[in-house]
Amino acid sequence: MFGRSLTELEGLHWAELEHAYGSAADVPEMLRRLASSNEEESGEAWEFLNSAILHQGDFYSATEAVLPFLIHLATTLPRQRSRLL
């Protein structure tokens, strides 16, 4: 498998990282919601993550940390693949 499993989320100090809206402490929950089978919930999580980690083309300290988790989700959840790639 590629990327990092969501079980590894707690291994990072998200509160020390930043995204477009401040502390990235909320990113683990958004990644979990992105993996949800509820399309509305996962869609809202993607909209938030997309704008928070790559806001207007800017990169943040959380951007690099999120990528392995997005790769994992794209390779393990076919329903998310087109959204994430």
C-alpha positions as CSV (number, residue, x, y, z in Angstrom):
1,M,0.0,0.0,0.0
2,F,1.0,3.6,-0.5
3,G,0.8,6.5,1.8
4,R,-0.1,6.4,5.5
5,S,-3.0,4.7,7.1
6,L,-5.5,6.8,9.1
7,T,-4.4,4.7,12.2
8,E,-1.2,6.7,12.0
9,L,-2.9,10.1,12.4
10,E,-2.2,10.5,16.1
11,G,1.5,10.0,15.5
12,L,1.8,13.6,14.2
13,H,1.7,16.8,16.2
14,W,-1.1,18.4,14.1
15,A,-1.6,21.3,16.5
16,E,2.0,22.4,15.7
17,L,1.3,22.5,12.0
18,E,-0.7,25.2,10.1
19,H,-3.1,25.4,7.2
20,A,-4.8,28.4,5.6
21,Y,-7.1,28.9,8.5
22,G,-4.7,28.4,11.4
23,S,-3.9,25.4,13.5
24,A,-4.1,22.0,11.7
25,A,-5.4,20.3,14.9
26,D,-8.7,19.8,13.0
27,V,-7.1,17.9,10.1
28,P,-7.2,14.4,11.6
29,E,-11.0,14.6,12.0
30,M,-11.4,15.9,8.5
31,L,-9.4,13.0,7.1
32,R,-11.5,10.6,9.0
33,R,-14.7,12.3,7.7
34,L,-13.2,12.1,4.2
35,A,-13.0,8.3,4.5
36,S,-16.7,8.2,5.5
37,S,-19.1,6.2,3.4
38,N,-21.5,9.2,3.8
39,E,-21.1,11.1,0.5
40,E,-22.2,14.4,2.0
41,E,-19.9,14.1,5.0
42,S,-16.9,13.1,2.9
43,G,-17.6,15.8,0.3
44,E,-17.7,18.5,3.0
45,A,-14.5,17.2,4.5
46,W,-12.8,17.3,1.0
47,E,-14.0,20.9,0.4
48,F,-12.5,21.9,3.7
49,L,-9.2,20.0,3.2
50,N,-8.8,21.2,-0.3
51,S,-9.1,24.9,0.6
52,A,-7.2,24.5,3.9
53,I,-4.1,22.7,2.7
54,L,-3.8,24.3,-0.8
55,H,-5.5,27.6,-0.4
56,Q,-5.2,29.6,-3.6
57,G,-2.1,27.6,-4.6
58,D,-0.3,28.3,-1.3
59,F,1.4,25.5,0.7
60,Y,1.4,25.3,4.5
61,S,3.2,23.1,7.0
62,A,0.2,20.8,7.1
63,T,0.2,20.3,3.3
64,E,3.1,17.9,3.3
65,A,1.8,16.0,6.3
66,V,-1.6,15.5,4.7
67,L,-0.4,14.1,1.4
68,P,0.6,10.6,2.5
69,F,-2.9,10.2,4.1
70,L,-4.6,11.4,0.9
71,I,-2.5,9.0,-1.1
72,H,-3.6,6.1,1.2
73,L,-7.3,7.1,0.9
74,A,-7.0,7.3,-2.9
75,T,-5.5,3.9,-3.2
76,T,-7.8,2.1,-0.7
77,L,-11.1,3.8,-1.3
78,P,-12.1,3.6,-4.9
79,R,-15.1,5.9,-4.4
80,Q,-12.7,8.7,-3.3
81,R,-10.1,8.1,-6.0
82,S,-11.5,10.5,-8.6
83,R,-12.0,13.3,-6.0
84,L,-8.5,12.9,-4.6
85,L,-6.5,12.5,-7.8
